[in-house]
Amino acid sequence: MCVVGSFGLLAVASFCGVAAGALGLITGMVQPFSGSESLPAPPDRALYEAAAATCPGLPWPVLAAIGSIESDNGRSLAPGVHSGANQAGAEGPMQFEPATFAAYGIVGPGGAYPPDPYNPIDAVYSAARLLCEDGGAGDAADLRAAVYDYNHSDAYVHDVIQLASAIGSMP
């Protein structure tokens, strides 16, 4: 069973094999990504690579894993992904709370002006900025702490790192 809830700066939906469908608002216990679940459809690799490059040292699969967990890379039909907000107040494909997006939101190349949390380009570039500036994700030693700062859940950090590892090995 997956959970969507608020853990600090952002809302989270634990990865539970979302390849075939949208993440729902399901309550219960967080089930960590074990690596045996089916992976979500491949993310827009070029977008994640370009955004990660704005934070030297940030692995693009970490951004892709966050996008996969938060919204199935923008394909989720859950509240808050394309409009409005989820129960925790999070918005957009990278599930920013409004105050966090106000602090870290930027216009990515080809994004919306002003920055828009629902615009996938702005959302991914803003997530890279948050990870880099707030958590120091460009330094491998600080990567787990940066992901934890993105979402204050040890299970979330585990899921992101596991999924990033799987995505990083995709052809």
C-alpha positions as CSV (number, residue, x, y, z in Angstrom):
1,M,0.0,0.0,0.0
2,C,1.3,3.5,-0.8
3,V,0.8,6.7,1.1
4,V,0.5,10.3,0.1
5,G,1.2,12.7,2.9
6,S,3.1,15.8,4.0
7,F,6.6,15.4,5.3
8,G,8.1,18.8,5.6
9,L,8.6,20.8,2.5
10,L,6.9,18.6,0.0
11,A,4.2,15.9,-0.3
12,V,5.2,12.4,-1.1
13,A,3.8,9.3,-2.7
14,S,5.9,6.3,-2.1
15,F,6.8,4.5,-5.3
16,C,4.7,1.4,-5.6
17,G,4.9,0.3,-9.2
18,V,3.1,3.2,-10.8
19,A,4.0,2.2,-14.4
20,A,0.4,1.3,-15.4
21,G,-1.5,4.0,-13.6
22,A,-1.7,7.2,-11.7
23,L,-0.7,7.6,-8.1
24,G,-3.8,7.9,-5.9
25,L,-4.5,9.3,-2.6
26,I,-4.2,6.1,-0.6
27,T,-3.6,6.0,3.1
28,G,-1.6,3.4,4.9
29,M,1.9,2.3,5.6
30,V,4.8,3.4,3.3
31,Q,6.2,0.4,1.4
32,P,9.8,1.1,0.3
33,F,10.8,0.5,-3.3
34,S,12.5,-2.9,-3.3
35,G,13.6,-2.9,-6.9
36,S,11.2,-5.8,-7.8
37,E,8.3,-3.5,-8.8
38,S,7.9,-2.5,-12.4
39,L,9.6,0.8,-13.2
40,P,7.6,3.7,-14.4
41,A,7.8,4.6,-18.0
42,P,11.1,6.2,-18.8
43,P,11.2,9.9,-17.9
44,D,12.1,12.7,-20.2
45,R,15.8,12.0,-19.8
46,A,16.9,15.1,-21.7
47,L,14.9,17.4,-19.4
48,Y,16.3,15.7,-16.2
49,E,19.9,15.7,-17.6
50,A,19.7,19.4,-18.5
51,A,18.2,20.4,-15.1
52,A,20.7,18.3,-13.2
53,A,23.6,20.0,-15.1
54,T,22.7,23.2,-13.4
55,C,23.9,21.6,-10.2
56,P,27.3,20.1,-11.0
57,G,27.5,16.7,-9.4
58,L,23.7,16.1,-9.1
59,P,23.0,12.8,-10.8
60,W,20.1,13.2,-13.3
61,P,18.6,9.8,-12.2
62,V,17.9,11.4,-8.8
63,L,15.8,14.1,-10.3
64,A,14.1,11.5,-12.5
65,A,13.4,9.3,-9.5
66,I,11.8,12.2,-7.6
67,G,9.7,13.0,-10.7
68,S,8.6,9.3,-10.9
69,I,7.7,9.1,-7.3
70,E,6.0,12.4,-7.0
71,S,3.8,12.2,-10.2
72,D,4.9,9.4,-12.5
73,N,6.8,12.1,-14.4
74,G,3.8,14.3,-14.7
75,R,1.5,11.5,-16.0
76,S,-0.4,11.1,-12.7
77,L,-4.0,12.2,-12.6
78,A,-3.8,12.7,-8.8
79,P,-5.0,16.1,-7.4
80,G,-2.3,18.8,-7.6
81,V,-0.3,17.4,-10.4
82,H,-1.9,19.4,-13.3
83,S,-3.9,21.9,-11.3
84,G,-5.0,22.7,-7.8
85,A,-3.3,21.0,-4.9
86,N,-3.2,17.7,-3.1
87,Q,-4.3,17.2,0.5
88,A,-0.9,18.5,1.7
89,G,-1.1,21.6,-0.5
90,A,1.5,20.4,-3.0
91,E,1.4,21.4,-6.6
92,G,2.8,20.3,-9.9
93,P,4.7,17.3,-11.2
94,M,7.5,17.7,-8.6
95,Q,4.9,18.4,-5.8
96,F,6.1,21.7,-4.4
97,E,4.3,23.4,-1.6
98,P,3.6,27.0,-2.7
99,A,6.0,28.6,-0.2
100,T,8.8,26.3,-1.3
101,F,8.2,27.0,-5.0
102,A,8.1,30.8,-4.2
103,A,11.6,30.4,-2.7
104,Y,13.1,28.1,-5.3
105,G,11.0,28.3,-8.4
106,I,12.8,29.3,-11.6
107,V,12.0,29.5,-15.3
108,G,13.7,26.6,-17.1
109,P,14.7,26.9,-20.8
110,G,11.4,27.0,-22.6
111,G,9.4,27.2,-19.3
112,A,6.6,29.5,-18.3
113,Y,7.0,33.1,-17.2
114,P,6.5,33.7,-14.4
115,P,7.7,30.3,-13.1
116,D,4.9,27.8,-12.8
117,P,5.0,24.7,-10.6
118,Y,2.7,22.9,-13.1
119,N,5.0,23.5,-16.0
120,P,7.2,20.4,-16.1
121,I,10.3,22.3,-17.2
122,D,10.0,24.9,-14.4
123,A,9.2,22.2,-11.9
124,V,12.2,20.0,-12.7
125,Y,14.6,22.9,-12.9
126,S,13.2,24.2,-9.6
127,A,13.6,20.8,-8.0
128,A,17.3,20.8,-9.1
129,R,17.8,24.3,-7.6
130,L,16.2,23.2,-4.3
131,L,18.3,20.1,-4.1
132,C,21.4,22.0,-4.9
133,E,21.0,25.2,-2.9
134,D,19.1,23.9,0.1
135,G,20.6,20.5,0.4
136,G,24.0,20.5,-1.4
137,A,23.0,17.7,-3.7
138,G,26.0,18.4,-6.0
139,D,28.2,16.8,-3.4
140,A,27.8,13.0,-3.3
141,A,28.4,13.0,0.4
142,D,25.4,15.3,0.9
143,L,23.1,13.7,-1.7
144,R,21.0,11.7,0.8
145,A,20.7,14.7,3.1
146,A,19.5,16.8,0.1
147,V,16.9,14.3,-0.8
148,Y,15.8,14.2,2.9
149,D,15.5,18.0,2.8
150,Y,13.3,17.7,-0.3
151,N,11.0,15.4,1.6
152,H,11.5,14.6,5.3
153,S,11.1,10.9,5.2
154,D,13.8,8.2,5.5
155,A,11.5,5.9,3.4
156,Y,11.4,8.5,0.7
157,V,15.1,8.9,0.6
158,H,15.5,5.1,0.3
159,D,12.9,5.0,-2.5
160,V,14.5,7.8,-4.4
161,I,18.0,6.3,-4.2
162,Q,16.8,2.8,-5.1
163,L,14.8,4.1,-8.1
164,A,17.6,6.4,-9.2
165,S,19.9,3.4,-9.2
166,A,17.4,1.5,-11.4
167,I,16.8,4.4,-13.7
168,G,20.5,5.1,-14.0
169,S,21.0,1.6,-15.3
170,M,18.3,1.8,-18.0
171,P,19.6,1.9,-21.5
